[in-house]
Amino acid sequence: MNIAAFIVPAFLLFVGLEYWQAKRKGRADIYNYESSVSNMSIGIAERLLSFLITGIFYTLFVYVYEHFRLFTISTHWLIWGLLILATDLVWYWYHRFGHEINLFWAAHIVHHQSEEFNYTTSARITIIQAVVRNLFWCILPFIGFHPAMVTTILVAHGAYAFFTHTQLIGKLGWLENILITPSHHGVHHASNEKYLNKNYGDIFVFWDKLFGTFQREEEKPVYGLTHPLKSYSFLWQHFHYFMELFEACRRSGSLSQSVRILLGRPESLNQDIRKVLERKWLSGRRLQKSTFRFKAYVNIQLVAALTSLFFFTLFFKKLVHFEIAFQVILVLLTLINCGALMEQQRWIYSLEIGRTIFIFAYISYLVHSPVMFITSLTIILMASSIETVERWYFKLVYDA
């Protein structure tokens, strides 16, 4: 068994405790249902896909260390303190580039889309951002830190970052002068003009002070992007900025100008491009108050995705390639489903049909029964083509 699976229940425990404490303090407003589902959906996808490539990056760390390291740094316990500082410095520049270079911002923007700031926000990491981040971590074995030490420190780094995503912990006195606290990181997630591009550090605050990007919390932060996304679509949240960059490059008409766009600053990008793309790709959506029945339907799918992630991680070494592929595809379809449901898209009906066919195809494979698959496929297609069934489905999930 892989004990990394227990990150899932630990995450849910802390989210539950934060929500309970928020209600006790009359701050339940820091949680929004649709936003929380969206945050966790993105986190589930990242954990699922990152788990598939974690071994690849450790292998890369080892390869860099064995073939290109500049020094052979001791593994003495005192070196761990040096490694923490080095890791945080690399993080600072990775994070700063993620805000100041369009191509990196496309990978990082998802983390800042939420207009809420709570523990679920910490889950907004995409697999694209995880890949970029791990490439930056290669600097550490290149310098000469042993890969096993680097990996251990990165786990601690990630754990600390989780706890800075909360509004329920106020300013921490003298620790504010040493550590990145929830107050400091809340500033980083804010869209107030004076807070933009501030507080890039992950653990220590002195990198921001050294490089001129530190800002204390003064006025109340307004969380999210300067141009709010206003969409819970799983796919749109992941890829809208890449699409904006592609459109900007297409309009530029030259390779050199396209390169300048990709390496330019986000604030220099034509902000009207997103509006054009939204009209083209987000048409047909409806955002309205969710009913109890609707939330129950979404919750069932989210719990199913979380449960799948837990057991996928726990028993990963026992799964064959086909089972891995099935689990990954099914969970991703479910997360896309949740996002489309919250947008109240009509094409969700076709996705539900496809997902049901996919599940029966897998079951038929397990029991080696082509007849079962053909029979189930016929029944599903015949039933889904009946207009009454479609109306019943939308009445069930949208109460419409």
Secondary structure as the mmCIF struct_conf table of DSSP 4:
data_model
#
loop_
_struct_conf.conf_type_id
_struct_conf.id
_struct_conf.beg_label_comp_id
_struct_conf.beg_label_asym_id
_struct_conf.beg_label_seq_id
_struct_conf.end_label_comp_id
_struct_conf.end_label_asym_id
_struct_conf.end_label_seq_id
HELX_RH_3T_P HELX_RH_3T_P1 ILE A 3 PHE A 6
HELX_RH_AL_P HELX_RH_AL_P1 ILE A 7 ARG A 24
TURN_TY1_P TURN_TY1_P1 LYS A 25 GLY A 26
HELX_RH_3T_P HELX_RH_3T_P2 ALA A 28 ILE A 30
HELX_RH_AL_P HELX_RH_AL_P2 TYR A 33 PHE A 68
BEND BEND1 LEU A 70 LEU A 70
HELX_RH_AL_P HELX_RH_AL_P3 TRP A 77 GLU A 100
BEND BEND2 ILE A 101 ILE A 101
HELX_RH_AL_P HELX_RH_AL_P4 ASN A 102 HIS A 108
HELX_RH_3T_P HELX_RH_3T_P3 ILE A 109 HIS A 112
BEND BEND3 GLU A 115 GLU A 116
BEND BEND4 ASN A 118 ASN A 118
HELX_RH_3T_P HELX_RH_3T_P4 TYR A 119 ALA A 123
HELX_RH_AL_P HELX_RH_AL_P5 ILE A 127 TRP A 137
TURN_TY1_P TURN_TY1_P2 CYS A 138 CYS A 138
HELX_RH_AL_P HELX_RH_AL_P6 ILE A 139 ILE A 143
TURN_TY1_P TURN_TY1_P3 GLY A 144 GLY A 144
HELX_RH_AL_P HELX_RH_AL_P7 PRO A 147 PHE A 162
TURN_TY1_P TURN_TY1_P4 PHE A 163 THR A 164
BEND BEND5 HIS A 165 HIS A 165
BEND BEND6 GLN A 167 ILE A 169
HELX_RH_3T_P HELX_RH_3T_P5 GLY A 173 ASN A 177
TURN_TY1_P TURN_TY1_P5 ILE A 178 ILE A 178
STRN STRN1 LEU A 179 LEU A 179
HELX_RH_AL_P HELX_RH_AL_P8 PRO A 182 HIS A 188
TURN_TY1_P TURN_TY1_P6 HIS A 189 HIS A 189
STRN STRN2 ALA A 190 ALA A 190
BEND BEND7 ASN A 192 ASN A 192
HELX_RH_3T_P HELX_RH_3T_P6 GLU A 193 TYR A 195
TURN_TY1_P TURN_TY1_P7 LEU A 196 ASN A 197
BEND BEND8 ASP A 202 ILE A 203
STRN STRN3 PHE A 204 PHE A 204
BEND BEND9 VAL A 205 VAL A 205
HELX_RH_AL_P HELX_RH_AL_P9 PHE A 206 PHE A 211
TURN_TY1_P TURN_TY1_P8 GLY A 212 GLY A 212
BEND BEND10 GLU A 219 GLU A 219
HELX_LH_PP_P HELX_LH_PP_P1 LYS A 220 PRO A 221
STRN STRN4 TYR A 223 TYR A 223
BEND BEND11 GLY A 224 GLY A 224
BEND BEND12 THR A 226 HIS A 227
HELX_RH_AL_P HELX_RH_AL_P10 PHE A 234 SER A 252
BEND BEND13 SER A 254 SER A 254
HELX_RH_AL_P HELX_RH_AL_P11 LEU A 255 LEU A 263
BEND BEND14 GLY A 264 GLY A 264
HELX_RH_3T_P HELX_RH_3T_P7 PRO A 266 SER A 268
BEND BEND15 LEU A 269 LEU A 269
TURN_TY1_P TURN_TY1_P9 GLN A 271 GLN A 271
HELX_RH_AL_P HELX_RH_AL_P12 ASP A 272 TRP A 281
BEND BEND16 LEU A 282 LEU A 282
TURN_TY1_P TURN_TY1_P10 SER A 283 GLY A 284
HELX_LH_PP_P HELX_LH_PP_P2 LYS A 289 THR A 291
HELX_RH_AL_P HELX_RH_AL_P13 PHE A 292 LEU A 314
TURN_TY1_P TURN_TY1_P11 PHE A 315 PHE A 315
HELX_RH_3T_P HELX_RH_3T_P8 PHE A 316 LYS A 318
HELX_RH_AL_P HELX_RH_AL_P14 HIS A 321 MET A 342
TURN_TY1_P TURN_TY1_P12 GLU A 343 GLN A 344
TURN_TY1_P TURN_TY1_P13 ARG A 346 TRP A 347
HELX_RH_AL_P HELX_RH_AL_P15 ILE A 348 LEU A 366
TURN_TY1_P TURN_TY1_P14 VAL A 367 HIS A 368
HELX_RH_AL_P HELX_RH_AL_P16 PRO A 370 SER A 384
TURN_TY1_P TURN_TY1_P15 SER A 385 SER A 385
BEND BEND17 ILE A 386 ILE A 386
HELX_RH_AL_P HELX_RH_AL_P17 GLU A 387 TYR A 398
#
